[in-house]
């Protein structure tokens, strides 16, 4: 598999990227919002197989203290090939020199990231635009302290 790696978003078709996130499946992401978040991210990985976008990821970073790896997605045709791991490793490499590299995982994927050297944080906290949704899918604990509700 011969892949082309790019590290800026200047030539991206934002609708194609939105489709990639939906197919990965990482949910619906508006193309214009993707354009904004990638523009504001210090590090980006965009991976093409021919003309098709098959992998992406980005890191918000301040240049010294913290780099936050997020939105890593791989097209289903390329899942299981090591591409997701390669994107994360490249974002880690680009983030060298930061005091901490942070990532939050899709529920159920924590083991994958632990194998890559990431450790669970005991003090991470979050406020989501849709707190109920975040609780229902297991991203945050319920306000009662009970485990997340089971998906039905």
C-alpha positions as CSV (number, residue, x, y, z in Angstrom):
1,X,0.0,0.0,0.0
2,X,1.6,3.3,-1.2
3,X,0.2,6.2,0.8
4,X,0.7,9.9,0.5
5,X,1.0,11.8,3.7
6,X,0.3,15.5,3.9
7,X,0.7,17.8,6.9
8,X,-1.4,20.8,6.0
9,X,-5.1,21.1,5.0
10,X,-4.7,23.5,2.0
11,X,-5.9,21.0,-0.6
12,X,-8.6,19.1,1.4
13,X,-12.1,18.5,0.2
14,X,-14.0,19.1,3.5
15,X,-17.0,17.1,2.3
16,X,-14.8,14.1,1.7
17,X,-13.3,14.5,5.2
18,X,-16.8,14.8,6.7
19,X,-17.7,11.5,4.9
20,X,-14.6,9.8,6.3
21,X,-15.6,10.7,9.9
22,X,-19.1,9.3,9.3
23,X,-17.8,6.1,7.8
24,X,-15.0,5.5,10.4
25,X,-17.6,5.7,12.4
26,X,-16.9,8.8,14.5
27,X,-20.2,10.6,13.9
28,X,-21.4,13.5,11.9
29,X,-18.9,16.4,11.5
30,X,-19.9,19.5,9.6
31,X,-17.5,20.2,6.7
32,X,-17.1,23.9,7.6
33,X,-16.5,23.1,11.3
34,X,-13.8,20.6,10.2
35,X,-12.2,23.3,8.1
36,X,-12.1,25.6,11.2
37,X,-10.7,23.0,13.6
38,X,-8.1,21.8,11.2
39,X,-7.0,25.4,10.5
40,X,-6.6,26.0,14.2
41,X,-4.7,22.8,14.9
42,X,-0.9,23.0,15.1
43,X,-0.3,19.5,13.7
44,X,-2.3,17.6,11.1
45,X,-1.9,14.2,9.3
46,X,-3.9,13.6,6.1
47,X,-3.3,10.3,4.4
48,X,-4.3,9.5,0.8
49,X,-4.5,6.3,-1.1
50,X,-4.4,7.6,-4.6
51,X,-6.8,10.5,-4.7
52,X,-9.0,9.1,-1.8
53,X,-8.6,10.4,1.7
54,X,-8.2,7.3,4.0
55,X,-6.9,8.6,7.2
56,X,-6.7,11.8,9.3
57,X,-5.8,13.1,12.6
58,X,-4.8,16.4,14.3
59,X,-3.3,17.8,17.5
60,X,-4.0,21.1,19.2
61,X,-0.8,22.2,20.7
62,X,0.7,25.2,22.4
63,X,4.3,24.6,21.5
64,X,5.5,23.9,25.0
65,X,3.2,22.5,27.6
66,X,0.4,20.5,26.1
67,X,-0.5,18.7,22.9
68,X,-3.9,17.2,22.6
69,X,-4.3,14.5,19.9
70,X,-7.8,14.2,18.6
71,X,-10.1,13.3,15.7
72,X,-8.1,10.4,14.4
73,X,-10.2,8.5,11.8
74,X,-9.4,5.8,9.3
75,X,-11.6,4.7,6.4
76,X,-13.1,1.2,6.9
77,X,-11.1,0.0,3.9
78,X,-7.9,0.7,5.7
79,X,-8.8,-0.2,9.3
80,X,-6.7,-3.0,10.7
81,X,-3.7,-2.1,8.5
82,X,-1.8,-0.1,11.2
83,X,-2.7,3.2,9.6
84,X,-4.4,4.5,12.8
85,X,-1.4,3.6,14.9
86,X,0.9,5.3,12.3
87,X,-1.2,8.5,12.4
88,X,-1.0,8.6,16.2
89,X,2.7,7.9,16.2
90,X,3.3,10.7,13.7
91,X,1.2,13.1,15.9
92,X,3.2,12.0,18.9
93,X,6.5,12.6,17.0
94,X,5.3,16.1,15.9
95,X,4.4,16.8,19.6
96,X,7.8,16.0,21.0
97,X,9.0,18.7,23.3
98,X,5.6,19.2,24.9
99,X,5.4,18.4,28.6
100,X,2.3,16.3,28.1
101,X,0.5,14.7,25.2
102,X,-3.2,14.1,25.9
103,X,-5.7,12.0,24.0
104,X,-9.2,11.0,24.9
105,X,-10.5,7.7,23.4
106,X,-13.8,6.5,22.0
107,X,-15.4,4.3,24.7
108,X,-14.0,0.8,24.3
109,X,-10.8,1.8,22.5
110,X,-8.8,2.6,25.7
111,X,-6.8,-0.6,25.4
112,X,-5.5,0.3,22.0
113,X,-4.1,3.6,23.3
114,X,-2.7,2.0,26.4
115,X,-0.7,-0.4,24.2
116,X,0.8,2.7,22.6
117,X,2.0,4.1,25.9
118,X,-0.9,6.3,26.9
119,X,-2.0,6.1,30.6
120,X,-5.4,6.7,32.1
121,X,-5.8,10.0,33.8
122,X,-7.3,10.2,37.2
123,X,-8.1,13.9,37.1
124,X,-9.5,14.6,33.6
125,X,-12.8,16.5,33.6
126,X,-15.0,17.7,30.8
127,X,-18.0,19.8,29.9
128,X,-19.7,18.8,26.7
129,X,-22.1,20.9,24.6
130,X,-24.6,17.9,25.0
131,X,-23.8,16.5,28.5
132,X,-26.6,13.9,28.3
133,X,-25.3,12.5,25.0
134,X,-21.7,12.3,26.4
135,X,-23.0,10.5,29.4
136,X,-25.2,8.1,27.4
137,X,-22.3,7.0,25.2
138,X,-19.9,6.6,28.1
139,X,-17.6,9.6,27.7
140,X,-18.4,11.0,31.1
141,X,-19.7,9.6,34.4
142,X,-23.3,10.4,35.4
143,X,-23.8,13.3,37.8
144,X,-24.9,10.7,40.3
145,X,-21.5,9.0,40.1
146,X,-23.1,5.8,38.7
147,X,-21.5,4.0,35.8
148,X,-22.7,5.2,32.3
149,X,-26.0,3.9,31.1
150,X,-25.9,0.8,28.9
151,X,-26.6,1.4,25.3
152,X,-29.9,-0.1,24.1
